[in-house]
Amino acid sequence: MIPTVGGGIAGAAVSTWRLVTDPATLMRSTAARLGPTFHMPLLNGPSVVTGDPSLIGAIFGDAELFDAP
C-alpha cells in the first residue's frame, strides 16, 4: 500500500497550496516522512509521487534522459 498524505478536501487544499507556494519543501518533507513514493490528494485529483530512480525509469523509460547536466 502506498502511504498517503492527509486526505479529504481539507488535505487536498493544504497539499495543493503547499505544492503551489513551496513545492521543493513539500516534496522533501513528505518524502522524509512517508518514503520515496506516496499518494497525495490534490484539488485537481489524486496524484502518486515518486522519487525512486528505478520507478522513474519504469514510468518514463530511459532514466538517463532525465539526469541533470
BADRENRO-741100 format. One record per atom (N, C-alpha, C, CB): atom name; residue in three letters; x, y, z; residue number from 1. Coordinates in nm, 3 decimals, decimal comma, padded with zeros to 5 digits, always signed. Glycine has a CB too. Layout:
! residues N
+------+------+---------+---------+---------+-----+
! site ! code !       X !       Y !       Z ! pos !
+------+------+---------+---------+---------+-----+
!   CA !  ala !       X !       Y !       Z ! NUM !
...
+------+------+---------+---------+---------+-----+
***
This chain:
! residues 69
+------+------+---------+---------+---------+-----+
! site ! code !       X !       Y !       Z ! pos !
+------+------+---------+---------+---------+-----+
!    N !  met ! +00,083 ! -00,118 ! +00,000 !   1 !
!   CA !  met ! +00,000 ! +00,000 ! +00,000 !   1 !
!    C !  met ! +00,088 ! +00,125 ! +00,000 !   1 !
!   CB !  met ! -00,095 ! -00,001 ! +00,121 !   1 !
!    N !  ile ! +00,050 ! +00,222 ! -00,079 !   2 !
!   CA !  ile ! +00,126 ! +00,346 ! -00,089 !   2 !
!    C !  ile ! +00,085 ! +00,438 ! +00,026 !   2 !
!   CB !  ile ! +00,103 ! +00,415 ! -00,227 !   2 !
!    N !  pro ! +00,182 ! +00,492 ! +00,103 !   3 !
!   CA !  pro ! +00,148 ! +00,586 ! +00,210 !   3 !
!    C !  pro ! +00,076 ! +00,708 ! +00,154 !   3 !
!   CB !  pro ! +00,275 ! +00,629 ! +00,286 !   3 !
!    N !  thr ! -00,015 ! +00,764 ! +00,232 !   4 !
!   CA !  thr ! -00,097 ! +00,876 ! +00,186 !   4 !
!    C !  thr ! -00,080 ! +00,998 ! +00,274 !   4 !
!   CB !  thr ! -00,243 ! +00,835 ! +00,183 !   4 !
!    N !  val ! -00,068 ! +01,112 ! +00,211 !   5 !
!   CA !  val ! -00,072 ! +01,241 ! +00,280 !   5 !
!    C !  val ! -00,217 ! +01,259 ! +00,324 !   5 !
!   CB !  val ! -00,023 ! +01,361 ! +00,187 !   5 !
!    N !  gly ! -00,242 ! +01,335 ! +00,431 !   6 !
!   CA !  gly ! -00,377 ! +01,358 ! +00,482 !   6 !
!    C !  gly ! -00,481 ! +01,378 ! +00,373 !   6 !
!   CB !  gly ! -00,377 ! +01,477 ! +00,573 !   6 !
!    N !  gly ! -00,596 ! +01,313 ! +00,385 !   7 !
!   CA !  gly ! -00,695 ! +01,314 ! +00,279 !   7 !
!    C !  gly ! -00,809 ! +01,413 ! +00,301 !   7 !
!   CB !  gly ! -00,751 ! +01,178 ! +00,262 !   7 !
!    N !  gly ! -00,914 ! +01,390 ! +00,226 !   8 !
!   CA !  gly ! -01,030 ! +01,477 ! +00,233 !   8 !
!    C !  gly ! -01,006 ! +01,607 ! +00,160 !   8 !
!   CB !  gly ! -01,068 ! +01,504 ! +00,377 !   8 !
!    N !  ile ! -01,109 ! +01,687 ! +00,150 !   9 !
!   CA !  ile ! -01,099 ! +01,815 ! +00,079 !   9 !
!    C !  ile ! -01,002 ! +01,909 ! +00,150 !   9 !
!   CB !  ile ! -01,237 ! +01,880 ! +00,067 !   9 !
!    N !  ala ! -00,998 ! +01,905 ! +00,283 !  10 !
!   CA !  ala ! -00,904 ! +01,992 ! +00,356 !  10 !
!    C !  ala ! -00,761 ! +01,950 ! +00,328 !  10 !
!   CB !  ala ! -00,933 ! +01,987 ! +00,508 !  10 !
!    N !  gly ! -00,733 ! +01,818 ! +00,329 !  11 !
!   CA !  gly ! -00,599 ! +01,770 ! +00,299 !  11 !
!    C !  gly ! -00,558 ! +01,804 ! +00,156 !  11 !
!   CB !  gly ! -00,591 ! +01,620 ! +00,320 !  11 !
!    N !  ala ! -00,653 ! +01,792 ! +00,062 !  12 !
!   CA !  ala ! -00,625 ! +01,825 ! -00,077 !  12 !
!    C !  ala ! -00,596 ! +01,975 ! -00,092 !  12 !
!   CB !  ala ! -00,743 ! +01,784 ! -00,167 !  12 !
!    N !  ala ! -00,672 ! +02,057 ! -00,021 !  13 !
!   CA !  ala ! -00,650 ! +02,202 ! -00,029 !  13 !
!    C !  ala ! -00,513 ! +02,240 ! +00,026 !  13 !
!   CB !  ala ! -00,760 ! +02,277 ! +00,047 !  13 !
!    N !  val ! -00,476 ! +02,182 ! +00,139 !  14 !
!   CA !  val ! -00,345 ! +02,211 ! +00,200 !  14 !
!    C !  val ! -00,233 ! +02,162 ! +00,110 !  14 !
!   CB !  val ! -00,334 ! +02,146 ! +00,341 !  14 !
!    N !  ser ! -00,244 ! +02,040 ! +00,059 !  15 !
!   CA !  ser ! -00,139 ! +01,985 ! -00,028 !  15 !
!    C !  ser ! -00,123 ! +02,070 ! -00,154 !  15 !
!   CB !  ser ! -00,172 ! +01,840 ! -00,067 !  15 !
!    N !  thr ! -00,235 ! +02,110 ! -00,213 !  16 !
!   CA !  thr ! -00,231 ! +02,193 ! -00,334 !  16 !
!    C !  thr ! -00,168 ! +02,328 ! -00,304 !  16 !
!   CB !  thr ! -00,372 ! +02,212 ! -00,391 !  16 !
!    N !  trp ! -00,206 ! +02,390 ! -00,195 !  17 !
!   CA !  trp ! -00,149 ! +02,520 ! -00,158 !  17 !
!    C !  trp ! +00,002 ! +02,508 ! -00,137 !  17 !
!   CB !  trp ! -00,215 ! +02,574 ! -00,029 !  17 !
!    N !  arg ! +00,046 ! +02,406 ! -00,066 !  18 !
!   CA !  arg ! +00,189 ! +02,387 ! -00,042 !  18 !
!    C !  arg ! +00,263 ! +02,356 ! -00,172 !  18 !
!   CB !  arg ! +00,212 ! +02,274 ! +00,058 !  18 !
!    N !  leu ! +00,200 ! +02,280 ! -00,262 !  19 !
!   CA !  leu ! +00,262 ! +02,248 ! -00,390 !  19 !
!    C !  leu ! +00,281 ! +02,373 ! -00,475 !  19 !
!   CB !  leu ! +00,178 ! +02,145 ! -00,467 !  19 !
!    N !  val ! +00,186 ! +02,465 ! -00,470 !  20 !
!   CA !  val ! +00,194 ! +02,589 ! -00,548 !  20 !
!    C !  val ! +00,294 ! +02,686 ! -00,486 !  20 !
!   CB !  val ! +00,056 ! +02,654 ! -00,558 !  20 !
!    N !  thr ! +00,296 ! +02,698 ! -00,353 !  21 !
!   CA !  thr ! +00,377 ! +02,801 ! -00,289 !  21 !
!    C !  thr ! +00,520 ! +02,758 ! -00,257 !  21 !
!   CB !  thr ! +00,311 ! +02,843 ! -00,163 !  21 !
!    N !  asp ! +00,543 ! +02,629 ! -00,230 !  22 !
!   CA !  asp ! +00,678 ! +02,582 ! -00,195 !  22 !
!    C !  asp ! +00,693 ! +02,433 ! -00,228 !  22 !
!   CB !  asp ! +00,707 ! +02,607 ! -00,044 !  22 !
!    N !  pro ! +00,696 ! +02,400 ! -00,357 !  23 !
!   CA !  pro ! +00,696 ! +02,259 ! -00,397 !  23 !
!    C !  pro ! +00,816 ! +02,179 ! -00,348 !  23 !
!   CB !  pro ! +00,690 ! +02,251 ! -00,545 !  23 !
!    N !  ala ! +00,934 ! +02,237 ! -00,349 !  24 !
!   CA !  ala ! +01,054 ! +02,162 ! -00,309 !  24 !
!    C !  ala ! +01,046 ! +02,120 ! -00,162 !  24 !
!   CB !  ala ! +01,181 ! +02,246 ! -00,333 !  24 !
!    N !  thr ! +01,006 ! +02,212 ! -00,077 !  25 !
!   CA !  thr ! +00,994 ! +02,180 ! +00,066 !  25 !
!    C !  thr ! +00,886 ! +02,076 ! +00,089 !  25 !
!   CB !  thr ! +00,964 ! +02,306 ! +00,147 !  25 !
!    N !  leu ! +00,773 ! +02,089 ! +00,020 !  26 !
!   CA !  leu ! +00,665 ! +01,991 ! +00,033 !  26 !
!    C !  leu ! +00,714 ! +01,852 ! -00,004 !  26 !
!   CB !  leu ! +00,545 ! +02,030 ! -00,055 !  26 !
!    N !  met ! +00,778 ! +01,839 ! -00,118 !  27 !
!   CA !  met ! +00,823 ! +01,707 ! -00,164 !  27 !
!    C !  met ! +00,929 ! +01,649 ! -00,072 !  27 !
!   CB !  met ! +00,878 ! +01,717 ! -00,305 !  27 !
!    N !  arg ! +01,025 ! +01,730 ! -00,030 !  28 !
!   CA !  arg ! +01,132 ! +01,680 ! +00,059 !  28 !
!    C !  arg ! +01,076 ! +01,637 ! +00,195 !  28 !
!   CB !  arg ! +01,239 ! +01,787 ! +00,080 !  28 !
!    N !  ser ! +00,991 ! +01,719 ! +00,254 !  29 !
!   CA !  ser ! +00,938 ! +01,686 ! +00,387 !  29 !
!    C !  ser ! +00,844 ! +01,566 ! +00,382 !  29 !
!   CB !  ser ! +00,864 ! +01,807 ! +00,447 !  29 !
!    N !  thr ! +00,764 ! +01,556 ! +00,278 !  30 !
!   CA !  thr ! +00,673 ! +01,442 ! +00,266 !  30 !
!    C !  thr ! +00,750 ! +01,314 ! +00,240 !  30 !
!   CB !  thr ! +00,571 ! +01,467 ! +00,155 !  30 !
!    N !  ala ! +00,851 ! +01,319 ! +00,152 !  31 !
!   CA !  ala ! +00,932 ! +01,200 ! +00,125 !  31 !
!    C !  ala ! +01,009 ! +01,157 ! +00,249 !  31 !
!   CB !  ala ! +01,029 ! +01,228 ! +00,009 !  31 !
!    N !  ala ! +01,056 ! +01,251 ! +00,329 !  32 !
!   CA !  ala ! +01,127 ! +01,217 ! +00,452 !  32 !
!    C !  ala ! +01,034 ! +01,146 ! +00,550 !  32 !
!   CB !  ala ! +01,187 ! +01,344 ! +00,516 !  32 !
!    N !  arg ! +00,907 ! +01,184 ! +00,550 !  33 !
!   CA !  arg ! +00,810 ! +01,127 ! +00,642 !  33 !
!    C !  arg ! +00,751 ! +00,996 ! +00,591 !  33 !
!   CB !  arg ! +00,700 ! +01,226 ! +00,667 !  33 !
!    N !  leu ! +00,721 ! +00,988 ! +00,461 !  34 !
!   CA !  leu ! +00,647 ! +00,873 ! +00,407 !  34 !
!    C !  leu ! +00,729 ! +00,780 ! +00,318 !  34 !
!   CB !  leu ! +00,530 ! +00,923 ! +00,329 !  34 !
!    N !  gly ! +00,849 ! +00,823 ! +00,278 !  35 !
!   CA !  gly ! +00,929 ! +00,742 ! +00,187 !  35 !
!    C !  gly ! +00,926 ! +00,802 ! +00,047 !  35 !
!   CB !  gly ! +00,880 ! +00,597 ! +00,184 !  35 !
!    N !  pro ! +00,996 ! +00,740 ! -00,048 !  36 !
!   CA !  pro ! +01,013 ! +00,800 ! -00,180 !  36 !
!    C !  pro ! +00,889 ! +00,795 ! -00,269 !  36 !
!   CB !  pro ! +01,124 ! +00,732 ! -00,250 !  36 !
!    N !  thr ! +00,791 ! +00,711 ! -00,235 !  37 !
!   CA !  thr ! +00,669 ! +00,702 ! -00,316 !  37 !
!    C !  thr ! +00,549 ! +00,720 ! -00,224 !  37 !
!   CB !  thr ! +00,662 ! +00,567 ! -00,393 !  37 !
!    N !  phe ! +00,461 ! +00,813 ! -00,261 !  38 !
!   CA !  phe ! +00,344 ! +00,840 ! -00,176 !  38 !
!    C !  phe ! +00,229 ! +00,893 ! -00,260 !  38 !
!   CB !  phe ! +00,379 ! +00,939 ! -00,064 !  38 !
!    N !  his ! +00,111 ! +00,883 ! -00,204 !  39 !
!   CA !  his ! -00,013 ! +00,932 ! -00,265 !  39 !
!    C !  his ! -00,043 ! +01,069 ! -00,206 !  39 !
!   CB !  his ! -00,132 ! +00,832 ! -00,242 !  39 !
!    N !  met ! -00,075 ! +01,165 ! -00,292 !  40 !
!   CA !  met ! -00,103 ! +01,300 ! -00,245 !  40 !
!    C !  met ! -00,236 ! +01,348 ! -00,306 !  40 !
!   CB !  met ! +00,013 ! +01,397 ! -00,283 !  40 !
!    N !  pro ! -00,337 ! +01,370 ! -00,221 !  41 !
!   CA !  pro ! -00,461 ! +01,425 ! -00,274 !  41 !
!    C !  pro ! -00,442 ! +01,572 ! -00,309 !  41 !
!   CB !  pro ! -00,576 ! +01,408 ! -00,173 !  41 !
!    N !  leu ! -00,485 ! +01,610 ! -00,429 !  42 !
!   CA !  leu ! -00,478 ! +01,749 ! -00,473 !  42 !
!    C !  leu ! -00,616 ! +01,793 ! -00,518 !  42 !
!   CB !  leu ! -00,373 ! +01,767 ! -00,587 !  42 !
!    N !  leu ! -00,639 ! +01,922 ! -00,527 !  43 !
!   CA !  leu ! -00,770 ! +01,972 ! -00,568 !  43 !
!    C !  leu ! -00,808 ! +01,928 ! -00,709 !  43 !
!   CB !  leu ! -00,773 ! +02,122 ! -00,559 !  43 !
!    N !  asn ! -00,710 ! +01,905 ! -00,795 !  44 !
!   CA !  asn ! -00,741 ! +01,861 ! -00,932 !  44 !
!    C !  asn ! -00,743 ! +01,709 ! -00,945 !  44 !
!   CB !  asn ! -00,640 ! +01,920 ! -01,029 !  44 !
!    N !  gly ! -00,733 ! +01,637 ! -00,834 !  45 !
!   CA !  gly ! -00,740 ! +01,491 ! -00,835 !  45 !
!    C !  gly ! -00,620 ! +01,430 ! -00,764 !  45 !
!   CB !  gly ! -00,747 ! +01,438 ! -00,977 !  45 !
!    N !  pro ! -00,630 ! +01,302 ! -00,730 !  46 !
!   CA !  pro ! -00,522 ! +01,236 ! -00,658 !  46 !
!    C !  pro ! -00,399 ! +01,216 ! -00,746 !  46 !
!   CB !  pro ! -00,569 ! +01,101 ! -00,605 !  46 !
!    N !  ser ! -00,283 ! +01,221 ! -00,682 !  47 !
!   CA !  ser ! -00,156 ! +01,201 ! -00,753 !  47 !
!    C !  ser ! -00,069 ! +01,104 ! -00,675 !  47 !
!   CB !  ser ! -00,082 ! +01,336 ! -00,772 !  47 !
!    N !  val ! +00,008 ! +01,025 ! -00,749 !  48 !
!   CA !  val ! +00,110 ! +00,941 ! -00,688 !  48 !
!    C !  val ! +00,244 ! +01,003 ! -00,725 !  48 !
!   CB !  val ! +00,100 ! +00,790 ! -00,735 !  48 !
!    N !  val ! +00,327 ! +01,026 ! -00,625 !  49 !
!   CA !  val ! +00,455 ! +01,093 ! -00,644 !  49 !
!    C !  val ! +00,565 ! +00,993 ! -00,610 !  49 !
!   CB !  val ! +00,467 ! +01,221 ! -00,555 !  49 !
!    N !  thr ! +00,671 ! +00,990 ! -00,690 !  50 !
!   CA !  thr ! +00,785 ! +00,905 ! -00,658 !  50 !
!    C !  thr ! +00,916 ! +00,977 ! -00,687 !  50 !
!   CB !  thr ! +00,778 ! +00,773 ! -00,736 !  50 !
!    N !  gly ! +01,013 ! +00,949 ! -00,603 !  51 !
!   CA !  gly ! +01,149 ! +00,997 ! -00,625 !  51 !
!    C !  gly ! +01,243 ! +00,879 ! -00,639 !  51 !
!   CB !  gly ! +01,193 ! +01,089 ! -00,511 !  51 !
!    N !  asp ! +01,188 ! +00,759 ! -00,650 !  52 !
!   CA !  asp ! +01,267 ! +00,636 ! -00,662 !  52 !
!    C !  asp ! +01,317 ! +00,623 ! -00,806 !  52 !
!   CB !  asp ! +01,182 ! +00,511 ! -00,621 !  52 !
!    N !  pro ! +01,449 ! +00,630 ! -00,828 !  53 !
!   CA !  pro ! +01,503 ! +00,626 ! -00,964 !  53 !
!    C !  pro ! +01,458 ! +00,505 ! -01,047 !  53 !
!   CB !  pro ! +01,652 ! +00,628 ! -00,957 !  53 !
!    N !  ser ! +01,446 ! +00,389 ! -00,984 !  54 !
!   CA !  ser ! +01,404 ! +00,271 ! -01,061 !  54 !
!    C !  ser ! +01,258 ! +00,284 ! -01,106 !  54 !
!   CB !  ser ! +01,421 ! +00,143 ! -00,977 !  54 !
!    N !  leu ! +01,173 ! +00,342 ! -01,023 !  55 !
!   CA !  leu ! +01,033 ! +00,364 ! -01,063 !  55 !
!    C !  leu ! +01,022 ! +00,473 ! -01,169 !  55 !
!   CB !  leu ! +00,948 ! +00,401 ! -00,941 !  55 !
!    N !  ile ! +01,102 ! +00,576 ! -01,156 !  56 !
!   CA !  ile ! +01,102 ! +00,682 ! -01,257 !  56 !
!    C !  ile ! +01,142 ! +00,624 ! -01,392 !  56 !
!   CB !  ile ! +01,197 ! +00,797 ! -01,217 !  56 !
!    N !  gly ! +01,243 ! +00,537 ! -01,391 !  57 !
!   CA !  gly ! +01,285 ! +00,470 ! -01,514 !  57 !
!    C !  gly ! +01,176 ! +00,385 ! -01,574 !  57 !
!   CB !  gly ! +01,408 ! +00,385 ! -01,489 !  57 !
!    N !  ala ! +01,102 ! +00,314 ! -01,488 !  58 !
!   CA !  ala ! +00,992 ! +00,230 ! -01,536 !  58 !
!    C !  ala ! +00,879 ! +00,314 ! -01,594 !  58 !
!   CB !  ala ! +00,938 ! +00,142 ! -01,422 !  58 !
!    N !  ile ! +00,855 ! +00,430 ! -01,537 !  59 !
!   CA !  ile ! +00,747 ! +00,517 ! -01,584 !  59 !
!    C !  ile ! +00,785 ! +00,588 ! -01,713 !  59 !
!   CB !  ile ! +00,711 ! +00,620 ! -01,477 !  59 !
!    N !  phe ! +00,905 ! +00,644 ! -01,718 !  60 !
!   CA !  phe ! +00,945 ! +00,729 ! -01,831 !  60 !
!    C !  phe ! +01,036 ! +00,660 ! -01,932 !  60 !
!   CB !  phe ! +01,012 ! +00,850 ! -01,779 !  60 !
!    N !  gly ! +01,076 ! +00,538 ! -01,904 !  61 !
!   CA !  gly ! +01,166 ! +00,470 ! -01,996 !  61 !
!    C !  gly ! +01,311 ! +00,491 ! -01,954 !  61 !
!   CB !  gly ! +01,146 ! +00,520 ! -02,139 !  61 !
!    N !  asp ! +01,393 ! +00,542 ! -02,041 !  62 !
!   CA !  asp ! +01,536 ! +00,559 ! -02,015 !  62 !
!    C !  asp ! +01,558 ! +00,671 ! -01,915 !  62 !
!   CB !  asp ! +01,611 ! +00,589 ! -02,147 !  62 !
!    N !  ala ! +01,589 ! +00,634 ! -01,789 !  63 !
!   CA !  ala ! +01,608 ! +00,732 ! -01,683 !  63 !
!    C !  ala ! +01,727 ! +00,824 ! -01,709 !  63 !
!   CB !  ala ! +01,627 ! +00,662 ! -01,551 !  63 !
!    N !  glu ! +01,825 ! +00,779 ! -01,791 !  64 !
!   CA !  glu ! +01,941 ! +00,863 ! -01,820 !  64 !
!    C !  glu ! +01,903 ! +00,990 ! -01,896 !  64 !
!   CB !  glu ! +02,043 ! +00,783 ! -01,902 !  64 !
!    N !  leu ! +01,790 ! +00,987 ! -01,964 !  65 !
!   CA !  leu ! +01,744 ! +01,107 ! -02,035 !  65 !
!    C !  leu ! +01,710 ! +01,219 ! -01,938 !  65 !
!   CB !  leu ! +01,623 ! +01,074 ! -02,121 !  65 !
!    N !  phe ! +01,682 ! +01,185 ! -01,813 !  66 !
!   CA !  phe ! +01,639 ! +01,283 ! -01,716 !  66 !
!    C !  phe ! +01,747 ! +01,321 ! -01,616 !  66 !
!   CB !  phe ! +01,520 ! +01,232 ! -01,643 !  66 !
!    N !  asp ! +01,871 ! +01,274 ! -01,637 !  67 !
!   CA !  asp ! +01,981 ! +01,311 ! -01,549 !  67 !
!    C !  asp ! +02,012 ! +01,460 ! -01,562 !  67 !
!   CB !  asp ! +02,106 ! +01,228 ! -01,580 !  67 !
!    N !  ala ! +02,049 ! +01,519 ! -01,450 !  68 !
!   CA !  ala ! +02,089 ! +01,660 ! -01,452 !  68 !
!    C !  ala ! +02,220 ! +01,673 ! -01,531 !  68 !
!   CB !  ala ! +02,106 ! +01,716 ! -01,307 !  68 !
!    N !  pro ! +02,236 ! +01,782 ! -01,602 !  69 !
!   CA !  pro ! +02,361 ! +01,802 ! -01,679 !  69 !
!    C !  pro ! +02,482 ! +01,818 ! -01,590 !  69 !
!   CB !  pro ! +02,349 ! +01,924 ! -01,770 !  69 !
+------+------+---------+---------+---------+-----+
***
